[in-house]
Amino acid sequence: MLRPMRRMLRQVAGRTSLHMPATGGRAPFRGFHAYRWDTTELPITDDLYHPTGAIAQAEALLAARADAGASLMLSGGSTAGIHAMFLYAAKRGQPVILPRNVHVSALSICATAGLVPIFAEPSFTKDGRLYTTAEAYARALDAHPDAPCAFALHVDYEGLVSDLAAIAQAVHSRGKLLLCDEAHGAYFNWREDIPNAGACGADLYVQSAHKTLPALTAGAWLHASRQVDASRLRSMLRMTQTSSPSFLTLLSLDEARAWMDARGSRALGRMGLLLERFREQAARLGYADGQCDPPRGLRYDRLRLVLCAPEGGALLAKRLADLRVDVEMSDTAHIVCIVPINGAKGALRRLLRALRSTARMRNTQDQSALRHLESVPLPMRPTVWPTRRLPLHEAAFAETEPVTPAASAGRISGVTVGPYPPGIAWLTAGDEITQEIAMLLAQTPPERLFGLDQAGMIPCVKLKAE
Ligand SMILES: Cc1ncc(COP(=O)(O)O)c(C=O)c1O
């Protein structure tokens, strides 16, 4: 009997998970029966799109915790929530203000809903991380007064937390709606050190519970302030999500909420202490803290673990995977780990053991053992952003032809392309591909990129015959 999925997933058990879902492989409460409890809308259950029973109650408990006007459970990840909030806030043909490091899901809804993406000018930290200031949002909104909303990122993959309160002030003083991607900050609802996006002034915001809390994959939340018409928002959600939402995912969202309400404060405090001690130990092995010197007004989420990798991020991630420790992401110089809140101690202990063994290898000059691991050069971002030649929604549905990345300079991309993770575009559909981006794409292994076709080619807008 061939059961390839089962064979694949069995290998995952027994490994150390420092990636999403942040369950660490464990349900927050015992007695979770996947097949027995998977169900649908019945007279005794409830309906996600018209909740009156348990779903309504779970959402009310969540809204109270997040201090939101309304909170909607999502079984399609933050992606579904981001799509719904743009459909709520903007109409076809309208510009929307985005940060340069916007997640690809926002660009997808711009393409399908005919919204015009306008990028606010980015700033960079000393170590090259991208963020967007309130002033940049103000300038973009002043240049596009017909934009009904701006979209901000409250925390990025590496834990850099933006100055959302200042951004909210810039957006609201111009009479616009602030939409926010807090996919990596679901646990802010329980944190005392970092307020959630709603407390900073966001009108609508999404949180991927599965990224930082013990919730199943694709479990996420969409929160709305008291000014938002929650019933209209829910009808938009119906357009972006399946009509058969997974009750298991919804259950896991409520279990994560209940577990955090009961044990969250203690668990978060303990995890913070464990992580600070871990950083000192890792630094002694040569793996320095990768979260340093945030610009004024910004800070780091210290529950996200970023380590500098002297041997290169990809090489270190590969070495750790060989030792059965899987991290969330690597780039040229770092690894990024998502530490499971309900199991942080064991996961960090196993990570430290694996780092010790890797450091020993490095220090004893046993370089050949490291060198045999295939080094995958990993993406930086372009130094010059591409110029738009066609509207996104036009190019995304235009007739295309496949072009090799190396030969793509000067062509107009028919797709949005970038590294995954983190899902940030180097190029959106309708952009002219620069020489530098063509080179970056040619140098990056195709499996690390989203947007290319199966053969690793870039679908480019077909040239018209002369
Ligand atoms: C910043 C950001 N926003 C949104 C998303 C989409 O979240 P989800 O996977 O829950 O759909 C991701 C996914 O990695 C992300 O990193």
The ligand as a Tripos MOL2 file, in Angstrom:
@<TRIPOS>MOLECULE
LIG
   16    16     1     0     0
SMALL
NO_CHARGES

@<TRIPOS>ATOM
      1 C1          4.5090   38.5750    7.6580 C.3       1 LIG1
      2 C2          3.5450   37.5020    7.2180 C.ar      1 LIG1
      3 N1          2.2820   37.8500    6.9490 N.ar      1 LIG1
      4 C3          1.3650   36.9350    6.5500 C.ar      1 LIG1
      5 C4          1.7140   35.6120    6.4180 C.ar      1 LIG1
      6 C5          0.6780   34.6180    5.9860 C.3       1 LIG1
      7 O1          0.2990   33.8910    7.1100 O.3       1 LIG1
      8 P1         -0.4440   32.4700    7.0350 P.3       1 LIG1
      9 O2          0.6180   31.4570    6.7420 O.co2     1 LIG1
     10 O3         -1.0550   32.2970    8.3860 O.co2     1 LIG1
     11 O4         -1.4480   32.5560    5.9660 O.co2     1 LIG1
     12 C6          3.0390   35.2100    6.6800 C.ar      1 LIG1
     13 C7          3.4300   33.8090    6.5100 C.2       1 LIG1
     14 O5          4.5360   33.3960    6.7110 O.2       1 LIG1
     15 C8          3.9760   36.1820    7.0990 C.ar      1 LIG1
     16 O6          5.2600   35.8540    7.3610 O.3       1 LIG1
@<TRIPOS>BOND
     1     1     2 1
     2     2     3 ar
     3     2    15 ar
     4     3     4 ar
     5     4     5 ar
     6     5     6 1
     7     5    12 ar
     8     6     7 1
     9     7     8 1
    10     8     9 2
    11     8    10 1
    12     8    11 1
    13    12    13 1
    14    12    15 ar
    15    13    14 2
    16    15    16 1
@<TRIPOS>SUBSTRUCTURE
     1 LIG1         1 GROUP 0 **** ****
